[in-house]
Amino acid sequence: MQRELKQFSFTDLTVPASPNWFLACPPQSGLAACKMEAPVYPMPMTELQARFFEVASAEARVALIADQSVHNRYRFTQKSRLFKFVDEITVEFVELTADTSSLYLLGRSRVGWWDMGVNARRVRRWLRKLGRR
């Protein structure tokens, strides 16, 4: 079931003290919580968004659960194969110019203190896949 994403902003993001999350941000976002800089993609934001949805839908056990499409924000879940732990992946697409775009991409566990690096690996993998043609 998809619902509207509650009011949310990456600029006001409060991250937990636990290490079970990973955030990639557009260049020059200035957010202290960013753990890596997201690439600048040589494509309009609408194309990046379409490609992101292709990448996410190609992953196992991923579901779109909420959106705030007016702000280009979406939230997905992905369940782990064995224990069915649920991680949330929140994305916001950012237009840099008419022909370039980037994104915020946050992966975080719903439960537990440590995620054994799962969210960092997922964020990095999805960003790599977006860069492929």
NUVEX-558857 format. One record per residue: x negated, y, z of N, C-alpha, C, O in turn; residue in three letters. Coordinates in steps of 0.1 Angstrom, whole numbers. Each point is the difference from the previous one (the first is absolute). Last residue first. Layout:
residues N
+-------+-------+-------+-------+-------+-------+-------+-------+-------+-------+-------+-------+-----+
|   npx |   npy |   npz |  capx |  capy |  capz |   cpx |   cpy |   cpz |   opx |   opy |   opz | res |
+-------+-------+-------+-------+-------+-------+-------+-------+-------+-------+-------+-------+-----+
|     X |     Y |     Z |     X |     Y |     Z |     X |     Y |     Z |     X |     Y |     Z | ALA |
...
+-------+-------+-------+-------+-------+-------+-------+-------+-------+-------+-------+-------+-----+
***
This chain:
residues 133
+-------+-------+-------+-------+-------+-------+-------+-------+-------+-------+-------+-------+-----+
|   npx |   npy |   npz |  capx |  capy |  capz |   cpx |   cpy |   cpz |   opx |   opy |   opz | res |
+-------+-------+-------+-------+-------+-------+-------+-------+-------+-------+-------+-------+-----+
|  -247 |    30 |  -184 |    10 |     2 |   -11 |     5 |   -14 |    -4 |     8 |    -1 |    -9 | ARG |
|   -28 |    20 |    59 |    -2 |    -9 |   -12 |    11 |     3 |   -10 |    11 |     4 |     3 | ARG |
|   -13 |    17 |    41 |   -10 |     5 |    -9 |    -3 |    -8 |   -13 |    -6 |     5 |    -9 | GLY |
|    35 |   -19 |    45 |     6 |    12 |    -7 |    -9 |     6 |   -10 |     4 |     6 |   -10 | LEU |
|   -19 |   -41 |    38 |    10 |    -5 |   -10 |     6 |    12 |    -8 |     3 |    -1 |   -12 | LYS |
|   -30 |    10 |    50 |    -8 |    -5 |   -12 |     9 |    -5 |   -11 |    -3 |     3 |   -12 | ARG |
|    24 |    11 |    51 |    -7 |    12 |    -6 |    -8 |    -5 |   -12 |     0 |     6 |   -11 | LEU |
|    19 |   -39 |    38 |    10 |     6 |    -8 |    -6 |    12 |    -7 |     4 |     3 |   -11 | TRP |
|   -33 |   -25 |    40 |     4 |    -9 |   -11 |    10 |     7 |    -9 |    -1 |     0 |   -12 | ARG |
|   -11 |    21 |    53 |   -11 |     1 |   -10 |     3 |    -8 |   -12 |    -3 |     4 |   -11 | ARG |
|    34 |    -6 |    46 |    -1 |    13 |    -5 |   -10 |     1 |   -11 |     2 |     5 |   -11 | VAL |
|     0 |   -45 |    35 |    12 |     2 |    -9 |    -1 |    13 |    -7 |     2 |     2 |   -12 | ARG |
|   -34 |   -12 |    45 |    -2 |    -8 |   -12 |    11 |     2 |   -10 |    -2 |     2 |   -12 | ARG |
|     6 |    18 |    54 |   -11 |     6 |    -7 |    -2 |    -7 |   -13 |    -2 |     6 |   -11 | ALA |
|    33 |   -25 |    41 |     5 |    12 |    -6 |   -11 |     7 |    -8 |     3 |     6 |   -11 | ASN |
|   -15 |   -45 |    35 |     9 |    -3 |   -11 |     5 |    13 |    -7 |     1 |     0 |   -12 | VAL |
|   -33 |    -9 |    51 |    -3 |     7 |   -12 |     9 |    -2 |   -12 |    -3 |     4 |   -11 | GLY |
|    10 |   -21 |    57 |   -12 |    -7 |    -7 |    -3 |     6 |   -13 |    -5 |    -7 |    -9 | MET |
|    37 |    23 |    43 |     5 |    -6 |   -12 |   -10 |    -8 |    -8 |     2 |    -4 |   -11 | ASP |
|    11 |    23 |    65 |   -10 |    -1 |   -11 |     5 |    -8 |   -11 |     7 |   -10 |     2 | TRP |
|    22 |    21 |    35 |   -11 |    10 |     1 |    -9 |     0 |   -12 |    -4 |    11 |    -4 | TRP |
|    59 |   -25 |     6 |   -14 |    -5 |     3 |   -10 |    12 |     0 |     3 |    11 |    -4 | GLY |
|    43 |    -9 |   -26 |    -3 |    -5 |    13 |   -15 |    -3 |     2 |    -7 |    -2 |   -10 | VAL |
|    23 |    22 |   -30 |    12 |     4 |     9 |    -3 |    -5 |    14 |     5 |     7 |    10 | ARG |
|   -43 |     8 |   -47 |     7 |   -12 |     6 |    11 |     5 |     8 |    -1 |    10 |     7 | SER |
|   -20 |    17 |   -50 |    -1 |    -2 |    14 |     9 |   -12 |     4 |    10 |    -4 |    -6 | ARG |
|   -31 |    38 |   -37 |     4 |   -14 |     3 |    -1 |    -1 |    15 |   -10 |     4 |     6 | GLY |
|    12 |    38 |   -45 |    -1 |    -4 |    14 |     5 |   -14 |     2 |    11 |    -3 |    -3 | LEU |
|   -25 |    43 |   -36 |     4 |   -14 |     1 |    -4 |    -5 |    14 |   -12 |     0 |     4 | LEU |
|    17 |    47 |   -39 |    -2 |    -5 |    13 |     4 |   -14 |     1 |    11 |    -4 |    -6 | TYR |
|   -27 |    28 |   -41 |    10 |    -4 |     9 |    -5 |    -1 |    15 |   -12 |    -1 |     2 | LEU |
|     5 |    24 |   -57 |    -6 |    -8 |    10 |    12 |    -4 |    10 |    11 |     1 |    -3 | SER |
|   -21 |    22 |   -51 |     7 |    -2 |    12 |    -8 |    -8 |    10 |   -10 |    -7 |    -4 | SER |
|    11 |    36 |   -49 |    -7 |    -7 |    11 |     8 |    -1 |    12 |     8 |     9 |     3 | THR |
|     4 |    16 |   -43 |    -5 |   -13 |    -5 |    -8 |    -8 |    10 |    -6 |   -10 |    -4 | ASP |
|    28 |    53 |    12 |    10 |    -7 |    -8 |    -5 |   -13 |    -5 |     8 |    -9 |    -3 | ALA |
|   -29 |    23 |    48 |     2 |     8 |   -12 |    10 |    -7 |    -8 |     5 |   -11 |     4 | THR |
|    -8 |    -5 |    38 |   -11 |    10 |     2 |     0 |    10 |   -12 |    -1 |    12 |     2 | LEU |
|    39 |   -45 |    26 |    -5 |     6 |   -13 |   -11 |    10 |     2 |     2 |     9 |     8 | GLU |
|    15 |   -53 |    22 |    -3 |    14 |     0 |    -5 |     4 |   -14 |    -9 |    -6 |    -6 | VAL |
|    38 |   -35 |    37 |    -7 |     4 |   -12 |    -2 |    15 |     0 |     9 |     7 |     4 | PHE |
|    -3 |   -46 |    36 |     5 |    13 |    -5 |    -8 |     4 |   -11 |   -12 |     1 |     1 | GLU |
|    24 |   -48 |    32 |    -7 |     7 |   -11 |     7 |    13 |    -3 |    12 |     2 |     1 | VAL |
|   -16 |   -46 |    37 |     6 |    12 |    -3 |    -8 |     8 |   -10 |   -12 |     1 |     1 | THR |
|    19 |   -53 |    23 |    -8 |     8 |    -9 |     8 |    12 |    -5 |    10 |    -1 |    -6 | ILE |
|   -10 |   -39 |    48 |     7 |    10 |    -8 |   -11 |     7 |    -8 |   -11 |     3 |     5 | GLU |
|    15 |   -55 |    17 |    -7 |    12 |    -1 |     8 |    10 |    -8 |     8 |    -4 |    -9 | ASP |
|     1 |   -45 |    38 |     4 |    10 |    -9 |    -9 |    13 |     1 |    -2 |     5 |    10 | VAL |
|    -1 |   -62 |    -2 |    -2 |    13 |     6 |     4 |    10 |   -10 |    -3 |    -2 |   -12 | PHE |
|     3 |   -48 |     8 |    11 |     9 |    -3 |    -1 |    13 |     8 |    10 |     7 |     2 | LYS |
|   -40 |   -47 |    -5 |     7 |     3 |    13 |    11 |    10 |    -2 |     7 |     3 |     9 | PHE |
|   -32 |   -21 |   -48 |     1 |   -10 |    10 |     8 |     3 |    12 |    10 |    -7 |     3 | LEU |
|   -17 |    38 |   -40 |     4 |   -13 |    -5 |     3 |    -9 |    11 |    10 |    -7 |     0 | ARG |
|    -4 |    60 |     6 |   -11 |    -9 |    -2 |     6 |   -14 |    -3 |    11 |    -4 |     4 | SER |
|    14 |    49 |   -18 |    -1 |   -10 |    11 |   -12 |    -8 |    -3 |    -3 |    -4 |   -11 | LYS |
|    19 |    56 |    -2 |    -6 |   -12 |    -5 |    -2 |    -9 |    12 |    -5 |     3 |    10 | GLN |
|    34 |    45 |   -26 |    -5 |    -9 |    10 |    -6 |   -11 |    -8 |     3 |    -4 |   -11 | THR |
|     7 |    59 |     0 |     1 |   -14 |    -4 |    -4 |    -8 |    13 |    -6 |     5 |     9 | PHE |
|    21 |    49 |   -25 |    -5 |    -9 |    10 |     3 |   -14 |    -4 |    11 |    -4 |    -4 | ARG |
|   -17 |    58 |   -19 |     6 |   -13 |     1 |    -6 |    -9 |    10 |   -12 |     2 |     3 | TYR |
|    15 |    52 |   -27 |    -4 |    -8 |    11 |     8 |   -13 |     0 |    12 |     0 |    -2 | ARG |
|    -9 |    44 |   -24 |    -9 |   -10 |    -6 |    -6 |    -9 |    11 |   -11 |    -4 |    -2 | ASN |
|    46 |    39 |     7 |   -14 |     3 |     5 |   -10 |   -10 |    -6 |   -11 |     0 |     4 | HIS |
|    57 |    -6 |   -13 |    -1 |    15 |    -3 |   -14 |     5 |     4 |    -5 |    10 |    -5 | VAL |
|    18 |   -55 |    14 |    -4 |     2 |   -13 |    -2 |    15 |    -4 |    -8 |     3 |    -8 | SER |
|     9 |   -36 |    48 |     3 |    14 |     1 |    -5 |     6 |   -13 |    -9 |     7 |    -1 | GLN |
|    20 |   -60 |    22 |    -6 |    10 |    -9 |     5 |    14 |     4 |    10 |     2 |     7 | ASP |
|   -14 |   -60 |     9 |     5 |    14 |     2 |    -7 |     9 |   -10 |   -11 |    -3 |    -5 | ALA |
|     4 |   -45 |     5 |    10 |     1 |    10 |     6 |    14 |     2 |    11 |     1 |     6 | ILE |
|   -38 |   -38 |   -42 |     2 |    14 |     2 |    11 |     1 |    11 |    11 |    -5 |    -3 | LEU |
|   -45 |   -38 |    -1 |    14 |     6 |    -2 |     0 |    15 |     2 |    -6 |     5 |     9 | ALA |
|   -28 |   -54 |   -15 |     1 |    15 |     1 |    14 |     4 |    -3 |     6 |    -5 |   -10 | VAL |
|   -30 |   -40 |     8 |     7 |     3 |    12 |     1 |    15 |     3 |    -1 |     5 |    11 | ARG |
|   -35 |   -17 |   -47 |    10 |   -10 |     6 |     6 |     7 |    12 |    -7 |     7 |     8 | ALA |
|   -11 |    21 |   -51 |    -4 |    -6 |    12 |    10 |    -9 |     6 |    12 |     3 |    -2 | GLU |
|    -5 |    25 |   -36 |    -7 |   -12 |    -4 |    -6 |    -7 |    12 |    -4 |   -12 |    -1 | ALA |
|    28 |    54 |     4 |     9 |   -11 |    -3 |    -7 |   -13 |    -4 |     6 |   -11 |     1 | SER |
|   -31 |    51 |     8 |     6 |    -5 |    12 |     9 |   -12 |    -3 |     1 |    -9 |     8 | ALA |
|   -22 |    30 |   -45 |   -10 |    -6 |     9 |     7 |    -6 |    13 |    -2 |   -12 |     3 | VAL |
|    29 |    37 |   -33 |    -4 |   -12 |    -6 |   -10 |    -8 |     9 |     1 |   -12 |     2 | GLU |
|    12 |    55 |    11 |    11 |   -10 |     2 |    -3 |   -13 |    -6 |     4 |   -10 |     5 | PHE |
|   -35 |    45 |   -12 |     0 |    -5 |    14 |    11 |   -10 |     3 |    -2 |   -10 |     6 | PHE |
|     1 |    31 |   -48 |   -11 |   -10 |     1 |    -1 |    -5 |    14 |    -2 |   -12 |     2 | ARG |
|    32 |    47 |   -10 |     5 |   -12 |    -7 |   -11 |   -11 |     1 |     4 |   -12 |     3 | ALA |
|   -16 |    54 |    15 |    11 |    -6 |     7 |     5 |   -13 |    -6 |     2 |   -10 |     7 | GLN |
|   -33 |    36 |   -31 |    -6 |    -6 |    12 |    10 |    -7 |     9 |    -2 |   -11 |     4 | LEU |
|    18 |    36 |   -40 |    -7 |   -12 |    -5 |    -7 |    -8 |    12 |     1 |   -12 |     1 | GLU |
|    19 |    54 |     8 |    10 |   -10 |    -4 |    -6 |   -13 |    -5 |     6 |   -10 |     3 | THR |
|   -35 |    47 |     6 |     5 |    -6 |    12 |    11 |   -10 |    -3 |     0 |   -11 |     7 | MET |
|   -37 |    21 |   -45 |    11 |     7 |     7 |     5 |    -8 |    12 |    -1 |   -12 |     0 | PRO |
|   -49 |     3 |   -15 |    13 |    -3 |    -5 |    10 |     9 |     7 |    -2 |     4 |    12 | MET |
|   -47 |   -19 |    -2 |     2 |     9 |   -12 |    13 |    -3 |    -7 |     1 |    -5 |   -12 | PRO |
|   -17 |     2 |    66 |     4 |    -9 |   -12 |     3 |     9 |   -12 |     7 |    10 |     1 | TYR |
|   -36 |    -9 |    47 |     8 |     9 |    -8 |     2 |    -8 |   -13 |   -10 |    -5 |    -6 | VAL |
|     1 |   -19 |    55 |    -5 |     5 |   -12 |     9 |    11 |    -6 |    12 |     1 |     3 | PRO |
|   -16 |    -8 |    50 |     6 |    -6 |   -11 |    -6 |     5 |   -13 |    -3 |    12 |    -1 | ALA |
|   -22 |   -14 |    50 |     6 |     9 |   -10 |     6 |    -8 |   -12 |    -7 |    -9 |    -5 | GLU |
|     2 |    -7 |    59 |    -7 |     0 |   -14 |     8 |    10 |    -8 |    11 |     4 |     2 | MET |
|     0 |    -8 |    43 |   -11 |    -9 |     1 |    -8 |    -1 |   -14 |   -11 |    -5 |     0 | LYS |
|    45 |    43 |    27 |    -3 |    -7 |   -12 |   -13 |    -9 |     2 |   -10 |     5 |     6 | CYS |
|    30 |    27 |    27 |     4 |   -15 |     1 |    -4 |    -8 |   -13 |     0 |   -12 |     1 | ALA |
|    -5 |    61 |     4 |   -10 |    -7 |     8 |     3 |   -15 |     0 |   -10 |    -8 |     2 | ALA |
|    24 |    43 |   -42 |     5 |    -7 |    12 |   -11 |    -8 |     7 |    -7 |    -8 |    -6 | LEU |
|     5 |    36 |   -36 |    -4 |     6 |    13 |     6 |    -7 |    12 |    -1 |     5 |    12 | GLY |
|     1 |    -9 |   -63 |    13 |     0 |     8 |    -3 |     7 |    13 |     9 |     6 |     6 | SER |
|   -38 |   -16 |   -47 |     1 |    13 |     7 |    13 |     1 |     8 |     6 |    11 |     1 | GLN |
|    -4 |   -51 |   -34 |   -12 |     8 |     3 |     4 |    13 |     6 |    10 |     6 |    -3 | PRO |
|    24 |   -45 |    13 |    -5 |     7 |   -12 |   -13 |     8 |     3 |    -2 |     4 |    12 | PRO |
|    11 |   -47 |    18 |     6 |    13 |    -2 |    -5 |     6 |   -13 |   -11 |    -3 |    -4 | CYS |
|    17 |   -46 |    36 |    -7 |     6 |   -11 |     8 |    13 |    -3 |    12 |     0 |    -1 | ALA |
|   -13 |   -35 |    46 |     6 |    11 |    -8 |   -10 |     5 |   -10 |   -11 |     3 |     3 | LEU |
|    25 |   -47 |    34 |   -10 |     6 |    -9 |     6 |    10 |    -9 |    11 |    -3 |    -6 | PHE |
|    -4 |   -31 |    56 |     5 |     9 |   -11 |   -12 |     4 |    -9 |   -11 |     0 |     4 | TRP |
|    10 |   -23 |    41 |     8 |    -8 |    -9 |     7 |     8 |   -11 |    11 |    -3 |    -4 | ASN |
|   -40 |    11 |    46 |    -7 |     0 |   -13 |     8 |    -7 |   -11 |    -6 |    -5 |    -9 | PRO |
|    23 |    35 |    55 |    -4 |   -13 |    -5 |    -6 |     0 |   -14 |     2 |    10 |    -7 | SER |
|    18 |    28 |    29 |   -14 |    -2 |     5 |    -5 |   -14 |    -5 |   -12 |    -2 |     0 | ALA |
|    50 |    29 |   -29 |    -2 |    -7 |    12 |   -15 |    -1 |     4 |    -9 |     1 |    -8 | PRO |
|    29 |    40 |   -22 |    -4 |   -14 |    -1 |    -2 |    -6 |    14 |    -3 |     7 |     9 | VAL |
|    32 |    35 |   -33 |    -7 |    -4 |    12 |    -3 |   -14 |    -1 |     9 |    -9 |    -1 | THR |
|     4 |    50 |   -36 |    -1 |   -14 |     4 |    -8 |    -1 |    13 |   -11 |     5 |     1 | LEU |
|    25 |    33 |   -31 |     3 |     0 |    14 |    -2 |   -14 |     6 |     5 |    -3 |    11 | ASP |
|   -12 |    12 |   -58 |    -8 |    10 |     7 |     3 |     1 |    15 |    -8 |     5 |     7 | THR |
|    31 |   -36 |   -36 |   -14 |    -4 |     3 |    -8 |    11 |     7 |    -9 |    -3 |     8 | PHE |
|    63 |    -4 |    -4 |   -10 |     8 |    -8 |   -14 |    -5 |     4 |    -3 |    -2 |    12 | SER |
|    62 |    -8 |    -8 |   -14 |    -4 |     2 |    -9 |     8 |    -8 |     3 |     5 |   -10 | PHE |
|    52 |   -19 |    23 |    -9 |    12 |    -2 |   -14 |    -4 |     4 |    -2 |    -5 |    11 | GLN |
|    29 |   -37 |   -25 |     2 |    11 |    10 |    -9 |    11 |    -3 |   -11 |    -2 |    -6 | LYS |
|    29 |   -31 |   -32 |   -11 |     2 |     9 |     2 |    12 |     9 |     4 |    10 |    -4 | LEU |
|    35 |   -40 |   -19 |    -8 |    12 |    -2 |   -10 |     1 |    11 |     2 |    -3 |    11 | GLU |
|    13 |   -46 |   -28 |     6 |    12 |     6 |    -8 |    12 |    -2 |   -12 |    -1 |    -5 | ARG |
|    21 |   -55 |   -12 |    -8 |    13 |    -1 |     8 |    11 |     7 |    12 |     1 |    -1 | GLN |
|   -14 |   -58 |     4 |     8 |    12 |     0 |    -9 |    12 |     0 |    -9 |     2 |     8 | MET |
+-------+-------+-------+-------+-------+-------+-------+-------+-------+-------+-------+-------+-----+
***
